[in-house]
Amino acid sequence: MKTELVRIGNSRGIRIPKPIIEQCRLGDTVELRVHDDSLIISSQHKPRQGWEEALRRATPASAGNLLLESVLDDDFDREEWTW
């Protein structure tokens, strides 16, 4: 699809047709990046979106314990330190 750049002050912009906005699930804010000589417009992602699910897939099901629990299991932690 071809479209024209329109002047917006000292900048330029494009109009994105509604069907393309819906197909790409674009919201009010988008992410712009340049790859080689291309401008890529994508829907904005929340920081760390999907990290929790990726961690669940990457760790065994028995990894429900914190890693520090095995390291910090000594007399000081059990008797002297208040968590």
KELUM-498317 format. One record per atom (N, C-alpha, C): x, y, z; residue in three letters. Coordinates in pm, whole numbers, plus 50000, padded with zeros to 5 digits. Each point is the difference from the previous one (the first is absolute). Layout:
XYZALA ...
This chain:
500844988450000MET 499165011650000MET 500895012450000MET 499685009549918LYS 500725012649997LYS 499185010650070LYS 500695009050068THR 499345011450065THR 500945011949994THR 499465011750013GLU 500825012149993GLU 500345004950140GLU 501195005950011LEU 500395006750123LEU 499325013750002LEU 499365003350111VAL 499355013050013VAL 500785008650099VAL 499985012949977ARG 500725009150089ARG 499215001850130ARG 500724999050110ILE 499455002750133ILE 501035008950070ILE 499855013049986GLY 501015009250051GLY 501284998149923GLY 501104998050071ASN 501294997549936ASN 500234985149974ASN 499044991850038SER 500134985549985SER 499154995249883SER 500014987149981ARG 499164993549900ARG 499294988450068ARG 498844996449947GLY 499244988950056GLY 499314992349891GLY 499434988750040ILE 499214991949906ILE 498654997350065ILE 499024997449918ARG 498684995750049ARG 499944984949980ARG 499684993250108ILE 499904985449994ILE 498524996349993ILE 499594993049897PRO 498584996449987PRO 499534991450117PRO 498745001950038LYS 499414992950114LYS 500144984849990LYS 499784993649884PRO 500154985449994PRO 501424995450036PRO 500995007849962ILE 501394996350034ILE 500245001750149ILE 499465010850058ILE 500135002150145ILE 499384988350075ILE 498824995749959GLU 499334988850066GLU 500754986949979GLU 500484997749880GLN 500724987649971GLN 501284999050081GLN 500685011250018CYS 501275000150076CYS 499785002150149CYS 498745002150040ARG 499655002450141ARG 500785011950057ARG 500055010849924LEU 500705012050046LEU 499095007850094LEU 500575005150107GLY 499245008250093GLY 500305014749976GLY 499825008250103ASP 500265014349987ASP 501495003149995ASP 500824991250053THR 501455001850001THR 500644988249929THR 500985002749916VAL 500704989549927VAL 501505001350023VAL 500734989649966GLU 501455000250004GLU 500525001649859GLU 500985008849982LEU 500655002149871LEU 501444995550011LEU 500484993149898ARG 501434996649995ARG 500424999149855ARG 501275001849979VAL 500554999449865VAL 500814987249989VAL 499754992449896HIS 500774987849973HIS 500465000949855HIS 501325000149982ASP 500605002649870ASP 499455013449948ASP 499345000249890ASP 499425012449946ASP 498495000450016ASP 499464992350093SER 498554999150015SER 499555005550135SER 498845006250002LEU 499375004550123LEU 498994989450041LEU 500134995250124ILE 499104989750050ILE 499135006250108ILE 498694998849982ILE 499035004950096ILE 499344987850062ILE 500074998850132SER 499404988450067SER 499235004650122SER 499104991350047SER 499225003550118SER 500935000950120SER 499655008850091GLN 500845002250117GLN 499844988350095GLN 501134995250051HIS 499994989150096HIS 500335005650137HIS 499384994250100LYS 500305004150137LYS 501394994950035LYS 500745007550083PRO 501324995050041PRO 499884986350066PRO 500864991149962ARG 500074986450054ARG 498764991849971ARG 499225004149899GLN 498814992549962GLN 500404986049954GLN 499404989950059GLY 500264986249963GLY 501164993550072GLY 500715007550084TRP 501164994350069TRP 499594988950096TRP 498905002150074GLU 499594990050099GLU 499694986749932GLU 499265000649891GLU 499674987749927GLU 501254993549942GLU 500915008049949ALA 501254994549945ALA 500824993250110ALA 500015005750120LEU 500724993850112LEU 499374986750037LEU 498674999650001ARG 499324987250032ARG 500374989149900ARG 500075003949872ARG 500354990049898ARG 501474995950010ARG 500865008950048ALA 501434997350002ALA 500454992250124ALA 499214999950106THR 500414993250123THR 499164987550021THR 500584990250068PRO 499244987850029PRO 498825003050092PRO 499014991549999ALA 498815002050082ALA 500325000050148ALA 501064993250040SER 500374999250143SER 500805012150046SER 500195009649915ALA 500825011650036ALA 499185010850069ALA 499034996150081GLY 499175009750071GLY 500725006550116GLY 501114994350044ASN 500755005750112ASN 500925011149952ASN 500225009650085LEU 500955010549967LEU 501414994349999LEU 500825005049914LEU 501384995249993LEU 500765003050128LEU 499685011050067LEU 500745003850120LEU 499654991550120LEU 498904992949997GLU 499624991950116GLU 501054989650033GLU 500604993849901SER 501014989850027SER 501325006350041SER 500305011949952VAL 501265006750032VAL 499975006150139VAL 498865005450040LEU 499905007250126LEU 499514991550116LEU 500074987149988ASP 499524991150105ASP 501154996750096ASP 500285009350092ASP 501034997750101ASP 499505005150135ASP 500814998450106ASP 499585003850135ASP 499665014950009ASP 500795008349938PHE 499745014550005PHE 498625003249945PHE 499684994149885ASP 498705002849938ASP 498844994350081ASP 500174988450057ARG 498914993750075ARG 499795006350137ARG 501075004150066GLU 499885004050141GLU 500225015050024GLU 500905006449927GLU 500365013750033GLU 499375010549912GLU 499694996749879TRP 499475009949905TRP 498484999749999TRP 499385011849999THR 498555000849992THR 499625004049859THR 499224991749934TRP 499595003049863TRP 498735007750002TRP 
